[in-house]
Amino acid sequence: MTLVDEVTTGRVGMPLSAFLAAQEDQPFELLDGKRVDRMPNVFGHAWYIRVLFLALYTHVSQHKLGEAFTELTYAQLEGETWVRGARIADLAFYVHTRIEAFKAAHSDWRTRPLHIAPDLTIEVLSPT
């Protein structure tokens, strides 16, 4: 399904409010205007993500480098209310100052996707 609103906006993507509502029903990525549903992970995939996350989290925490996340949605926004693209990283790392700047700039940070690209992204290939 392509999410293009060329008639009224000429932009690829969707409004942030529609993106957030749709994410509640089924997590998905938005790639080149196409919705790609995220499927549940098989056990082996989840196991590798857990092992890698624990190693990354331990290192990042011990050295106070930033924050590590699993299955984090980060979006490419056009303005403040239009989602052009979105990814869900298996693992993502952000330098502490970037996360703090995002939180300071957005009082509603708890209810919106992060819209800064990670400093490090790890994707685990799955058999599916």
N, C-alpha and C positions, 0 to 999 in steps of 0.2 A: 504494500500500500504506500503510495507516494503522498506525502503531506505537503501540498503546494497550494498556496492561496494567491495564484497569479492574478486573478480577476480583480481583487480588491487591494492587494499589497505588492504583488510581484516578488514576494519573498518565499523562500523554501523554509519549511519548519512549521511551528505551531505556537499559539500563545502559551505563555508560562502557566497560566491557570489550567488550560486544557492538558498540558503536559503533566502537571502534578496530579490531576484527577485520573488520567489514564495510567500513570505509574502505580497508583493504588490498586488498580484492577490486575495489572500484569506488568512486571518490570520489563522495560525495553530500551534499546538503544535507538538513536535517531541518526542514521548514516546517509548522507547525500539525499536527504528528504525522504528516506524510506524508513519505516518502522520495522525494527528487527527484534522480535520478542526474545527475551532471555529465558532459556529453558532451565529447569532444575539441574543441579550438578549431580553426577554419579558419585559414589562414595570415594573412589580413587582420586577424582578431581578435587573434591572437598578436602581430602586428607592432605594432598600436596599443598593446597592453599593454606591450610592450618599450619603445617610445618614451616612453610616459608614466612607466614605472618608472624609466628612466634619468634623466629630468628630475627626478622626485620624489626619487630616491636622491641625486642630485648636490646638490640644494638642502638636503635634510635633513642630509647628511653635512657639507657645507661650514659649515653653521650649527649643527651639533651639537644638532639638535632632537629626534632620536629614531631610530626605525628604520622602514624601508619594506620591504614584503613583496609578493610576487605569489602568487596562488593559495593563500592562507593560510586554513586552517580555524579558525574561532573558534566556540566552543560556548556555549550558554546552559545552565548546570548548575543542577540542583536538588540541593543538598547537594554532596558531592564525587564521587558515583558515578552520578548519573542525568543523562543528556543530554535536556533538554527541547526544544532546537532547535539548529541548526547552520547556518552559512553559510560559503561559500567565496568570499572577495572576490577580484576580479581584482587589485586593488591595495589595500593597507591601510597606514596610517601610525599608529604609536603613539609618544606622547611617551616619551622615554627613562626617566623615573622610573617610569612605569606598568609598563614591561617589566621593569625591575630589581626592582620590588616583587613582581611575579608570580613571577619566578625565585627570589627570596629566600623566598617563601612556599611554594614547591613544589619540593622537592629532585628530583622526577621530571619537571621541566618539559620535558625533551627528548623525553619519550615520551607527552605528553598534548596535547590541543588547548588552545590559548590560550582562556581563558574570560573575557576582558574584551573588550568591544566596541571596535573601532578608534576613534581620534580622527578619522580621515578614511578613508572608503571610496570607491573609484572602481570602478564597473562599466562595462564596455565592452559596448555592445549589439552582438550578432552577428546575421548574417542568419538564423541558425537559432534 
